[in-house]
Each structure stands twice: as C-alpha cells, then as structure tokens.
Amino acid sequence: MSSLLDEVLDRVDILDIVTQYVKLRKAGKNYLGLCPFHKEKTPSFTVSTEKQIFYCFGCHEGGNAVNFLQKHEHLNFQEALESLAQQYGIRIGRGAGPRNTSSYEALSRLATSYERNLRTSRPAMNYLSERNIDLETAAQFKLGYSARPYFSNEFSKQSGVPLDIILSLGIGKMKDGKVLDPFRGRLTIPICDPSGRVIGFGARGLEKGSIPKYINSPESSIFSKRRVLYGIERAKSAISERDEVLVVEGYFDLISLHKAGITNAVAAMGTSITQEQIQRLRNYTENITLVLDGDEAGLKSALRLMGLFGEMGINGAMVVLPDEHDPDSFLRTRGADGFDTLLREKKPLLDCYIDQQVTRHGIQTFDGKLRLVRSVLPFIESMGDGIRKRLHIKRLAELTGVEEYHFSQSPGSTPPADVPPHQGTTSSVIERKVIGILMQRPEHIPSFYDKEVIPRTGNTPFGEIISAMAKWYESNRDFEAKRFVTVLDRQDLRDTVLGAILEQTEDNEEEMDRVLEDYMHYAEKKQIKVEAMRITSELAEAERRGDAGALLELLERKRQVLNKMKSKSAK
C-alpha cells in the first residue's frame, strides 16, 4: 500500500479534490472556506497547496487528500486511497483491496447496460415523450431501462458486472438461487457523487398504478440517500458561479430544469431535504432556494430547516409554485421565461409561512390573529439573526395590531413601566415540536427510553416534561392531555405543554417520525460532546497535578469518546 499511497500523493493535487466539495477563496498563499465537517459561519477551513494538506481551526480535522476524501465520503483509508487512484488512472496493485473501486466500475457498467436497453422499450420511450424529454437529454443523464428479470452469469460475463458486488450493494436480491433485478420493467436513473461516479439508481415504474412509483438503491457503503443530491455532479460549477442553488424534489424536476438551461439545480430525491444535504450544499453557496410544492406539506418541510439555516448562516428562500404544479409541469406549460419570472418572486422561508398562515386563519377576527401569532411566533423566536428577527416581529405587529414589545424584548421595543417584563423560559421550537408530537402519538414515548434520550435531557424544563410524560404513559396509556397537565406542578411546565399541543399541526406520520428521529440523534450527540468537555477539564486538572497515570487513562477515554462522536456524525 505504501507504494500506491506514494504514487497517489505524488499525482493528486489536494486543491482539485477539495474544490469538488468545498467553495474556497484565495487567502494569501493558502485557500480558505467553510468547513464541511462542522457548522460554522466564519470560514476556518484552510487548504495549503504548498504542503498539500487541509486543516480546520474550528473542529481540528486535518490531513492530506486521502484523509479528506476518507472523512468526507465516510470511507476507510484503503477505500479512499483506491478511489483517488481510480480517478487519476493509477493502476492498483494485486495487494490492494478492490472492493469499492470495483463497486464504482460495476455500477457504471450496469448503468451502461440499462442505457442500451432504453430504445428497445416502448413504454419507456412513450413515458419520456410524455415528459418532453428527447433522446439527447436522456443520453446526458444516462437514463435507461431494466428489461431482465434477474442478473445471470452470462450477463455478468458480457457486461463485466460481478454478481457478488451487485449483491453486496443490495441492488441484486437472491431468490431461488437467482439474483433478481429489483428495477425490472422500470426506467432507470443513475445517481452520481460530485465526481461523477455512479453510486446508485432511482427507478420509475412505467405501468399505471405502479406501487411504489419510485424506488431507490438501498443504503450501502457508497450510497446514503440522506447525503446524496441528485445532479450535484452537473450543477456544482453553476452553483458556485451563480452563488445560488435551487433545490427541487424529484428526478424529473431536476432534468427539466437542466434541459431548460437552469443548471444550478439539484434534487433532494424526496419532500424533506436533510441536514446532511444542506451541509453539502453550503460548501458551494450560502444561498439556498427551495422550489417545492406550494401546499402545507411543502411549507412544513421547508420550515424544519429554518433553525439549521440560521445556525449555518444560510440565506434560505422559497419559490411557491401554483396549485397543481411541480417544477417539471410548470416548465412544460410556462417555459423557462415563466420560471425565471417565478424565481424573481421568491421569498424568505418565514415570509412564505406567514403568508400561508394569514390566508389560512385570516386577520380580521380576534381568533384569527391569535392563531396567527401562535403559529408564527415560535419560529421568529428561534431565529439567530437579530436584524431579521426584528423585521419579522415588526411585520407580525403590523398584521395583528399588537405592539412590538409584546413579542420581543429587543432594543427599541421596551415596554411601558406598567407592563411587567416577560417571565419564564421559552422552550426551543424543536423541543416544543417533540412535546406536541408525543402528546399526539404517545406510543413513541418508549423509544425515548430505548435510546436513553430521557436521561440526556437533563434538569431542564423539557427534561422534566418528558420524564413526567414517560411516567404517566406507564400507568395511563390513554394519555389525555387534559389529565396529563394536572400532574405538572409548575405553571411554566403546564404552559409549555399546552402551547406545544395548540401549536402542533396535522403533520403526516413520516414527518413526525423524522422530527423525533432527528431529536433523538441530536440528544445523543449532545451528550457525547458534554462527556468530551468533562474529560478535557479532567485532563487539565491531571496535568496540573502531574498525575501521569490519570493522564493516560483520561486520554484513552477521550479517544473512545471522539471515536463515538465520529461514528454518530457519520450516520
């Protein structure tokens, strides 16, 4: 491996590798950008072309080009080394493990095989014609068709696609001694990483009533749906040049945009864009515009990101499409000029939500104004940008006729002397959301026990509420809210629970499950960080005492905690 490593490090320019994922600017003799490995607003990630290394002064990740790819793509060292060797045409010796290099090659050959079948399928060609996708566009995106019911040994020999790799990636399934093709009878859509390597497939059913309409490759060593952005390999240059990315939901939304010349677009491959996808996009631009369906589900999905956008210094906006339209259908009826006009009408995420809530509740009645405040204020309170927060408070005050000081204690909105200052604490938006969901679906409370979330909530109002909910659920499975609040002996806890119940909207089950999963993952990572900080403090004390034995023990504990932290971040 040492000779392969030497050759790779001799041939590879770290700048070429890092700029595939991170937007960098020249800073003296080095390059500077936002770190792809942790949230930050001020760039602390540095690349030295002279020394061929990278280092983040914020999270202290660093290394060479192989280490960067290893960390960014969640590979082991050998896999990252061989991936770079493949990119640079370096021959891998007999002793090197071929697993992931062969995986990329196998999927590329499989995509080619599917592509060759496309013109032989009348249903596939008819479908593309209905979507106004010509053969040139189909070839650009390597669209194909799966005609075979299973992968045979003969197919493997002819195509050069090893069956063991198909099985290891979860694409092929064994049944009755045969390797089944799960995409049979479907239009295939290759999914690539930022380097353009095929890492998985989407597949669209062509028969009426196909269930499910779309299927994707399963999670594998090289494919994770939460981290992948469809079209990123084509869009990354345009995103950096225009300093903006458009995020759509589906494959054909993305293909239609690129066909129309709108090339700074990617697809999230679902209604809910993930934190991992946002972190990847932030490496190219801080301006993210969501182009989603204008229904309430689309707005709720977008609003989940407002807190994250604030933490990462992202300018989040949204384009609300007319009813009954997605980006693909809009482009086919209105064209690129119509879409450009629509883009000029984009609004910040919260403005879109306020408009929707005004339409929903009205502001002509007392009840309508009260519902508007209850639905909007928690999101305003969660904003980190003081100026934007102040402007939204001003707008809410104008809409409702309620003085600004009732919504905020920010400078310039001091209440009169006879108005008492606001008392008590305000739970974060996500914690109130979790409480609201658990009150609506108490059957999820045991999962908070199973994943040890409740002990991690600590001695906080949220922690007290969740603990009380768990105790109540053990003996009262009916879980009526009106009864549960009576066991809370503090008024601020009751207020928080009641507010969370009233603020909770009719989310679909998938959305509620995602919120709970995200919170449990967050609580676990937070606890690990607290443990790491405590060990760091103990290390300083042991060093001050000159206790060598304690130092060794603490360093080992810290190593274990850091490994645990990295493993959680990779999920």
GULOBA-709076 format. One record per residue (C-alpha): residue number from 0; x, y, z. Coordinates in Angstrom, 1 decimal, always signed. Layout:
num_east_north_up
NUM_X_Y_Z
...
***
This chain:
num_east_north_up
0_+0.0_+0.0_+0.0
1_+2.9_+2.4_+0.7
2_+3.9_+2.5_-3.0
3_+0.3_+3.1_-4.0
4_+0.0_+5.8_-1.4
5_+3.2_+7.5_-2.5
6_+2.1_+7.5_-6.1
7_-1.3_+8.9_-5.3
8_+0.1_+11.7_-3.1
9_+2.6_+12.5_-5.8
10_+0.0_+12.7_-8.5
11_-3.0_+14.2_-6.7
12_-3.4_+18.0_-6.1
13_-5.4_+18.4_-2.9
14_-7.0_+21.6_-4.2
15_-8.5_+19.6_-7.1
16_-10.1_+17.1_-4.6
17_-11.3_+19.6_-2.0
18_-12.9_+22.0_-4.5
19_-15.1_+19.2_-5.7
20_-16.9_+19.6_-2.4
21_-15.9_+23.0_-0.8
22_-16.1_+26.5_-2.2
23_-12.7_+28.1_-1.5
24_-11.2_+31.5_-1.9
25_-7.5_+32.6_-2.1
26_-6.2_+33.9_+1.3
27_-2.5_+34.7_+1.0
28_-0.7_+31.6_-0.1
29_-3.5_+29.3_+1.2
30_-7.2_+28.8_+0.4
31_-10.0_+29.4_+2.9
32_-13.6_+28.1_+3.1
33_-16.4_+27.0_+5.3
34_-15.6_+23.6_+7.0
35_-17.6_+20.7_+5.6
36_-17.2_+18.8_+8.8
37_-18.9_+21.1_+11.3
38_-21.3_+24.0_+11.3
39_-19.7_+27.4_+11.2
40_-20.5_+30.9_+9.8
41_-16.9_+32.2_+9.7
42_-14.5_+30.2_+7.4
43_-11.9_+28.4_+9.4
44_-11.1_+25.5_+6.9
45_-7.7_+26.0_+5.3
46_-6.0_+24.3_+2.4
47_-2.3_+24.6_+1.7
48_-1.3_+23.7_-1.9
49_+2.3_+24.1_-0.9
50_+2.1_+21.4_+1.8
51_-0.8_+19.5_+0.2
52_-2.8_+19.4_+3.5
53_-6.0_+20.7_+4.9
54_-6.8_+21.8_+8.5
55_-9.9_+23.3_+10.2
56_-9.1_+25.6_+13.1
57_-12.7_+25.1_+14.4
58_-13.1_+21.4_+14.6
59_-9.4_+20.4_+14.2
60_-9.9_+18.0_+11.4
61_-6.9_+17.8_+9.1
62_-4.7_+15.7_+6.9
63_-3.9_+15.0_+3.2
64_-6.1_+14.4_+0.2
65_-6.7_+10.8_+1.1
66_-7.8_+11.8_+4.6
67_-10.1_+14.5_+3.2
68_-11.9_+12.0_+0.9
69_-12.0_+9.4_+3.7
70_-13.7_+11.8_+6.1
71_-16.0_+13.5_+3.6
72_-17.2_+10.3_+1.9
73_-17.3_+8.2_+5.1
74_-14.8_+5.6_+3.7
75_-12.0_+3.8_+5.3
76_-8.4_+4.8_+4.4
77_-7.9_+2.0_+1.9
78_-11.2_+2.8_+0.1
79_-10.4_+6.5_-0.1
80_-6.9_+5.7_-1.4
81_-8.2_+3.4_-4.2
82_-10.9_+5.8_-5.1
83_-8.3_+8.5_-5.7
84_-6.1_+6.1_-7.6
85_-9.1_+5.3_-9.9
86_-9.8_+9.0_-10.5
87_-6.2_+9.6_-11.6
88_-5.8_+6.4_-13.6
89_-3.3_+4.9_-11.3
90_-3.1_+1.1_-11.5
91_-3.9_-0.6_-8.3
92_-1.6_-3.5_-7.4
93_-2.6_-7.0_-6.7
94_-2.3_-6.5_-3.0
95_-4.8_-3.6_-2.9
96_-8.4_-4.5_-2.0
97_-10.6_-3.8_-5.0
98_-14.0_-3.6_-3.2
99_-15.2_-0.1_-3.6
100_-13.1_+0.7_-6.8
101_-14.9_-2.3_-8.3
102_-18.2_-1.1_-7.0
103_-18.0_+2.2_-8.9
104_-16.9_+0.4_-12.0
105_-19.6_-2.2_-11.7
106_-22.3_+0.4_-11.2
107_-21.0_+2.4_-14.2
108_-21.2_-0.7_-16.4
109_-24.6_-1.6_-15.1
110_-25.8_+2.0_-16.0
111_-24.4_+1.5_-19.5
112_-26.2_-1.8_-19.8
113_-29.5_-0.2_-18.7
114_-29.0_+2.7_-21.1
115_-28.6_+0.3_-24.1
116_-32.0_-1.1_-23.4
117_-33.8_+2.3_-23.4
118_-34.7_+2.4_-27.1
119_-36.0_-1.1_-27.1
120_-38.7_-0.3_-24.5
121_-41.8_+1.3_-26.0
122_-43.3_+2.1_-22.5
123_-40.0_+3.9_-21.5
124_-39.8_+5.8_-24.8
125_-43.5_+6.8_-24.5
126_-43.0_+8.0_-21.0
127_-40.1_+10.2_-21.9
128_-42.1_+11.6_-24.8
129_-44.9_+12.5_-22.4
130_-42.3_+14.3_-20.2
131_-40.9_+16.1_-23.2
132_-37.5_+14.5_-22.7
133_-35.7_+13.9_-26.0
134_-33.0_+11.3_-26.7
135_-30.2_+13.8_-26.3
136_-31.3_+14.7_-22.8
137_-31.9_+11.1_-21.9
138_-28.3_+10.3_-23.0
139_-26.9_+13.2_-21.0
140_-28.5_+11.8_-17.8
141_-27.8_+8.2_-18.9
142_-31.4_+7.2_-18.5
143_-32.1_+3.5_-19.1
144_-34.5_+0.6_-18.8
145_-34.3_-2.7_-17.0
146_-35.6_-5.5_-19.2
147_-34.2_-8.5_-17.4
148_-35.9_-10.3_-14.5
149_-32.6_-11.3_-13.0
150_-28.8_-11.0_-13.4
151_-27.4_-14.1_-15.0
152_-23.9_-15.4_-15.1
153_-23.9_-14.8_-18.8
154_-24.9_-11.2_-18.3
155_-22.1_-10.8_-15.7
156_-19.5_-12.0_-18.2
157_-20.8_-9.9_-21.1
158_-21.2_-6.7_-19.1
159_-18.3_-7.0_-16.7
160_-20.6_-6.5_-13.7
161_-19.6_-9.0_-10.9
162_-22.7_-10.5_-9.3
163_-21.1_-10.5_-5.8
164_-20.8_-6.7_-6.0
165_-24.4_-6.4_-7.1
166_-25.4_-8.4_-4.1
167_-23.0_-6.6_-1.7
168_-24.5_-3.3_-2.7
169_-28.1_-4.6_-2.1
170_-29.1_-4.0_-5.7
171_-29.5_-7.6_-6.5
172_-31.6_-9.9_-4.3
173_-31.2_-13.7_-4.1
174_-34.3_-15.8_-4.7
175_-34.5_-19.4_-5.6
176_-30.8_-19.4_-6.5
177_-31.1_-16.5_-8.8
178_-30.0_-12.8_-8.5
179_-33.2_-10.8_-9.1
180_-33.1_-7.3_-10.7
181_-35.4_-5.1_-8.5
182_-35.6_-2.5_-11.3
183_-37.2_-4.8_-13.8
184_-39.7_-3.0_-16.0
185_-38.7_+0.4_-14.7
186_-37.0_+3.4_-16.2
187_-33.6_+3.7_-14.5
188_-31.9_+6.9_-13.4
189_-28.2_+6.7_-12.4
190_-27.3_+8.7_-9.3
191_-23.7_+10.1_-9.1
192_-21.4_+11.6_-6.5
193_-19.8_+15.0_-7.0
194_-17.0_+13.3_-9.0
195_-19.5_+11.9_-11.5
196_-19.1_+8.3_-10.4
197_-22.3_+6.2_-10.3
198_-23.2_+5.3_-6.7
199_-26.8_+4.1_-7.0
200_-30.0_+4.2_-9.0
201_-33.5_+5.6_-8.9
202_-36.2_+3.7_-10.9
203_-39.6_+4.9_-12.1
204_-42.5_+2.5_-12.6
205_-44.0_+2.7_-16.1
206_-47.3_+0.9_-15.6
207_-50.3_+2.8_-14.4
208_-50.7_+2.4_-10.6
209_-47.1_+1.2_-10.1
210_-46.5_+0.9_-6.3
211_-44.2_+2.4_-5.3
212_-44.0_+4.8_-8.2
213_-40.2_+5.3_-7.5
214_-37.7_+3.0_-5.8
215_-34.1_+3.7_-5.0
216_-30.9_+1.7_-4.4
217_-30.7_+0.6_-0.8
218_-28.2_+2.1_+1.7
219_-24.7_+0.8_+1.0
220_-21.1_+1.5_+1.6
221_-21.1_+4.1_-1.2
222_-24.8_+5.2_-1.2
223_-26.7_+7.1_+1.5
224_-29.9_+8.8_+0.5
225_-29.6_+11.3_+3.3
226_-26.3_+12.6_+2.0
227_-26.8_+12.3_-1.8
228_-28.0_+15.2_-4.0
229_-29.2_+14.1_-7.5
230_-27.5_+16.1_-10.2
231_-24.7_+17.6_-8.0
232_-22.0_+16.5_-10.4
233_-23.6_+18.6_-13.1
234_-24.7_+21.5_-11.1
235_-21.7_+22.2_-8.8
236_-19.9_+24.6_-11.2
237_-23.1_+26.6_-12.0
238_-23.9_+26.8_-8.3
239_-20.5_+28.3_-7.5
240_-20.7_+30.7_-10.4
241_-24.2_+32.0_-9.7
242_-23.7_+31.7_-5.9
243_-27.2_+30.1_-5.5
244_-28.6_+26.7_-5.6
245_-32.2_+25.7_-6.5
246_-33.4_+22.6_-4.6
247_-36.3_+20.6_-6.1
248_-37.9_+17.3_-5.0
249_-37.8_+14.8_-7.9
250_-35.5_+13.4_-10.6
251_-37.6_+14.8_-13.5
252_-38.0_+18.2_-11.9
253_-34.2_+18.4_-12.0
254_-33.9_+17.0_-15.5
255_-36.5_+19.6_-16.8
256_-34.6_+22.5_-15.2
257_-31.3_+21.5_-16.7
258_-32.9_+20.9_-20.1
259_-34.3_+24.5_-19.9
260_-30.8_+25.8_-19.2
261_-31.3_+26.3_-15.4
262_-28.3_+24.3_-14.4
263_-27.7_+25.5_-10.8
264_-30.3_+23.0_-9.5
265_-30.2_+19.7_-7.6
266_-32.8_+17.3_-6.4
267_-33.3_+16.1_-2.8
268_-35.0_+12.9_-4.0
269_-37.9_+13.4_-1.6
270_-40.1_+16.0_+0.1
271_-37.7_+16.5_+3.0
272_-34.3_+17.8_+2.4
273_-31.9_+16.6_+5.1
274_-29.3_+18.3_+7.3
275_-26.5_+16.3_+5.6
276_-27.7_+17.5_+2.2
277_-27.8_+21.1_+3.4
278_-24.2_+20.8_+4.8
279_-23.0_+19.6_+1.4
280_-24.7_+22.4_-0.5
281_-23.3_+25.0_+1.9
282_-19.8_+24.1_+0.6
283_-20.8_+25.6_-2.7
284_-23.0_+28.6_-1.7
285_-24.8_+30.2_+1.2
286_-27.9_+31.0_-0.9
287_-30.3_+28.1_-1.0
288_-33.7_+28.4_-2.7
289_-36.3_+25.7_-2.2
290_-38.6_+25.1_-5.2
291_-41.2_+22.9_-3.6
292_-44.9_+22.3_-4.0
293_-46.8_+25.2_-2.5
294_-49.0_+23.0_-0.3
295_-48.8_+23.0_+3.5
296_-46.7_+19.8_+3.5
297_-44.1_+21.5_+1.4
298_-44.0_+24.5_+3.7
299_-43.7_+22.4_+6.8
300_-40.8_+20.5_+5.2
301_-39.1_+23.8_+4.5
302_-39.7_+25.3_+7.9
303_-37.9_+22.4_+9.6
304_-34.8_+23.9_+8.1
305_-35.1_+27.5_+9.4
306_-33.2_+26.8_+12.6
307_-30.4_+24.9_+10.8
308_-30.2_+27.7_+8.2
309_-29.8_+30.3_+11.0
310_-27.0_+28.2_+12.7
311_-25.1_+27.9_+9.4
312_-25.5_+31.4_+8.2
313_-27.6_+30.3_+5.1
314_-29.9_+32.6_+3.3
315_-32.9_+30.4_+2.8
316_-35.7_+31.3_+0.4
317_-38.6_+29.5_-1.2
318_-40.4_+29.6_-4.5
319_-44.1_+28.7_-4.1
320_-45.4_+27.0_-7.2
321_-49.0_+27.5_-8.4
322_-51.5_+24.8_-7.3
323_-51.4_+21.5_-9.2
324_-47.8_+22.2_-10.5
325_-44.4_+20.8_-9.8
326_-41.3_+22.3_-11.4
327_-41.5_+19.9_-14.3
328_-45.1_+20.5_-15.2
329_-44.6_+24.3_-14.7
330_-41.7_+24.4_-17.1
331_-43.7_+22.3_-19.7
332_-46.6_+24.8_-19.6
333_-44.9_+28.1_-18.9
334_-41.4_+27.6_-20.2
335_-38.0_+28.9_-18.9
336_-39.1_+32.6_-19.1
337_-42.1_+31.8_-16.9
338_-39.9_+30.0_-14.4
339_-37.4_+33.0_-14.4
340_-40.4_+35.3_-13.5
341_-41.4_+32.9_-10.7
342_-37.9_+32.9_-9.3
343_-37.9_+36.7_-9.1
344_-40.8_+36.3_-6.7
345_-39.0_+34.1_-4.2
346_-39.4_+35.0_-0.6
347_-37.5_+34.1_+2.7
348_-38.9_+30.9_+4.2
349_-40.6_+32.6_+7.1
350_-42.3_+35.1_+4.9
351_-43.8_+32.3_+2.9
352_-45.1_+30.7_+6.0
353_-46.6_+33.9_+7.4
354_-48.4_+34.5_+4.1
355_-49.8_+31.0_+4.2
356_-51.0_+31.3_+7.8
357_-52.6_+34.7_+7.1
358_-54.6_+33.1_+4.3
359_-55.4_+30.1_+6.5
360_-56.5_+31.9_+9.6
361_-57.4_+35.4_+8.4
362_-56.6_+38.5_+10.4
363_-60.0_+40.1_+10.5
364_-61.0_+38.4_+13.7
365_-59.5_+38.1_+17.2
366_-59.3_+34.3_+16.9
367_-57.6_+34.6_+13.6
368_-55.0_+37.0_+14.9
369_-54.4_+34.8_+17.9
370_-53.9_+31.7_+15.8
371_-51.5_+33.6_+13.5
372_-49.3_+34.7_+16.5
373_-49.3_+31.2_+18.0
374_-48.3_+29.6_+14.7
375_-45.6_+32.1_+13.7
376_-44.0_+33.5_+16.9
377_-42.1_+30.3_+17.8
378_-40.3_+30.4_+14.5
379_-39.4_+34.0_+14.9
380_-38.1_+33.3_+18.5
381_-35.8_+30.6_+17.1
382_-34.1_+32.9_+14.6
383_-30.4_+33.7_+15.3
384_-30.1_+36.8_+13.1
385_-31.2_+39.7_+15.3
386_-32.0_+42.1_+12.4
387_-34.1_+39.6_+10.6
388_-35.8_+38.6_+13.8
389_-36.6_+42.3_+14.5
390_-38.1_+42.8_+11.0
391_-40.3_+39.8_+11.3
392_-41.5_+41.0_+14.7
393_-42.3_+44.3_+13.1
394_-44.3_+42.6_+10.4
395_-46.2_+40.5_+12.8
396_-47.1_+43.6_+14.9
397_-48.4_+45.3_+11.7
398_-50.5_+42.4_+10.7
399_-52.1_+41.9_+14.1
400_-52.1_+45.4_+15.5
401_-50.3_+44.2_+18.6
402_-47.4_+46.4_+19.9
403_-43.9_+45.0_+19.2
404_-42.9_+44.9_+22.9
405_-45.4_+42.1_+23.4
406_-43.4_+39.9_+21.1
407_-39.8_+40.9_+21.9
408_-37.6_+42.5_+24.5
409_-35.1_+43.5_+21.8
410_-33.6_+47.0_+21.8
411_-36.1_+49.6_+20.7
412_-39.1_+47.8_+21.9
413_-39.1_+48.5_+25.7
414_-42.5_+48.2_+27.2
415_-44.1_+50.9_+29.3
416_-43.4_+51.0_+33.0
417_-46.8_+49.4_+33.8
418_-46.2_+46.4_+31.6
419_-44.3_+43.7_+33.6
420_-41.3_+42.0_+31.9
421_-41.8_+38.6_+30.4
422_-41.4_+35.9_+32.9
423_-40.3_+32.3_+32.5
424_-38.3_+30.4_+29.9
425_-39.3_+29.6_+26.3
426_-38.5_+26.1_+25.1
427_-36.8_+25.8_+21.7
428_-39.0_+25.3_+18.7
429_-37.8_+21.7_+18.1
430_-38.4_+20.7_+21.8
431_-42.0_+22.1_+21.7
432_-42.5_+20.2_+18.4
433_-41.3_+17.0_+20.1
434_-43.7_+17.5_+23.0
435_-46.6_+18.2_+20.7
436_-45.9_+15.1_+18.6
437_-45.5_+12.9_+21.7
438_-48.8_+14.2_+23.1
439_-50.4_+13.3_+19.8
440_-48.6_+10.0_+19.4
441_-47.7_+8.7_+22.9
442_-46.8_+5.3_+21.5
443_-43.4_+6.8_+20.6
444_-42.5_+7.5_+24.2
445_-40.9_+4.1_+24.8
446_-38.4_+4.7_+22.0
447_-37.1_+7.6_+24.1
448_-36.4_+5.0_+26.8
449_-34.9_+2.5_+24.5
450_-32.4_+5.1_+23.1
451_-31.8_+6.6_+26.5
452_-32.9_+10.0_+25.4
453_-34.8_+10.9_+28.6
454_-31.6_+10.8_+30.9
455_-29.9_+13.0_+28.4
456_-32.5_+15.8_+28.6
457_-31.0_+16.8_+32.0
458_-32.5_+19.0_+34.6
459_-34.3_+21.3_+32.2
460_-38.0_+22.2_+31.7
461_-38.1_+20.0_+28.6
462_-36.4_+17.1_+30.6
463_-38.9_+17.4_+33.4
464_-41.8_+17.4_+30.9
465_-40.5_+14.3_+29.0
466_-39.8_+12.5_+32.3
467_-43.3_+13.2_+33.5
468_-44.8_+12.0_+30.2
469_-42.9_+8.8_+30.5
470_-44.1_+8.1_+34.0
471_-47.7_+8.9_+33.0
472_-47.6_+6.7_+30.0
473_-46.5_+3.7_+32.0
474_-49.7_+3.8_+34.0
475_-52.1_+5.7_+31.8
476_-51.9_+4.6_+28.1
477_-54.9_+6.7_+27.1
478_-52.8_+9.8_+27.6
479_-55.4_+12.5_+27.6
480_-53.8_+16.0_+27.6
481_-56.4_+17.5_+29.9
482_-55.5_+14.8_+32.5
483_-51.7_+14.8_+32.0
484_-51.2_+18.6_+32.6
485_-52.7_+18.1_+36.1
486_-49.6_+16.1_+37.2
487_-47.3_+19.0_+36.3
488_-46.9_+21.0_+39.5
489_-45.3_+24.1_+37.8
490_-47.2_+26.6_+35.8
491_-44.3_+27.2_+33.3
492_-44.3_+23.5_+32.5
493_-48.0_+23.4_+32.0
494_-47.8_+26.4_+29.8
495_-45.2_+24.8_+27.7
496_-47.1_+21.6_+27.2
497_-50.4_+23.4_+26.4
498_-48.6_+25.7_+24.0
499_-47.0_+22.7_+22.3
500_-50.3_+21.0_+22.0
501_-52.0_+24.0_+20.4
502_-49.1_+24.7_+18.1
503_-49.0_+21.1_+16.8
504_-50.4_+20.9_+13.4
505_-51.6_+17.8_+11.5
506_-48.3_+16.6_+10.2
507_-48.1_+13.3_+8.3
508_-46.7_+10.3_+10.1
509_-43.4_+10.4_+8.1
510_-42.8_+14.0_+9.0
511_-43.5_+13.4_+12.7
512_-41.2_+10.3_+12.7
513_-38.4_+12.3_+11.1
514_-38.7_+15.1_+13.8
515_-38.5_+12.5_+16.6
516_-35.6_+10.7_+15.0
517_-33.7_+13.9_+14.4
518_-34.1_+15.0_+18.0
519_-33.0_+11.6_+19.4
520_-29.9_+11.7_+17.2
521_-29.2_+15.3_+18.4
522_-29.6_+14.5_+22.1
523_-27.2_+11.6_+21.8
524_-24.5_+13.7_+20.0
525_-25.0_+16.5_+22.6
526_-24.4_+14.1_+25.5
527_-21.3_+12.8_+23.8
528_-20.0_+16.3_+23.5
529_-20.7_+17.1_+27.1
530_-18.8_+14.0_+28.1
531_-15.8_+15.1_+25.9
532_-15.8_+18.5_+27.6
533_-15.8_+17.0_+31.0
534_-12.8_+14.7_+30.1
535_-11.0_+17.7_+28.8
536_-11.5_+19.5_+32.1
537_-10.2_+16.5_+34.0
538_-7.2_+16.2_+31.7
539_-6.2_+19.8_+32.6
540_-6.5_+19.1_+36.3
541_-4.5_+15.8_+36.0
542_-1.8_+17.7_+34.1
543_-1.7_+20.4_+36.8
544_-1.2_+17.6_+39.4
545_+1.4_+15.9_+37.3
546_-0.6_+12.6_+37.6
547_+0.8_+10.6_+34.6
548_-1.4_+7.5_+35.3
549_-4.6_+9.6_+35.3
550_-3.5_+11.4_+32.1
551_-3.1_+8.1_+30.3
552_-6.5_+6.8_+31.4
553_-8.2_+10.1_+30.5
554_-6.5_+10.2_+27.1
555_-7.8_+6.7_+26.4
556_-11.3_+7.8_+27.5
557_-11.2_+10.8_+25.3
558_-10.1_+8.7_+22.3
559_-13.1_+6.5_+22.8
560_-15.5_+9.4_+23.1
561_-14.1_+11.1_+20.0
562_-14.5_+7.8_+18.1
563_-18.0_+7.6_+19.3
564_-18.6_+11.2_+18.2
565_-17.3_+10.5_+14.7
566_-19.3_+7.3_+14.3
567_-22.5_+9.3_+15.3
568_-21.7_+12.1_+12.9
569_-21.3_+9.6_+10.0
570_-24.8_+8.3_+10.4
***
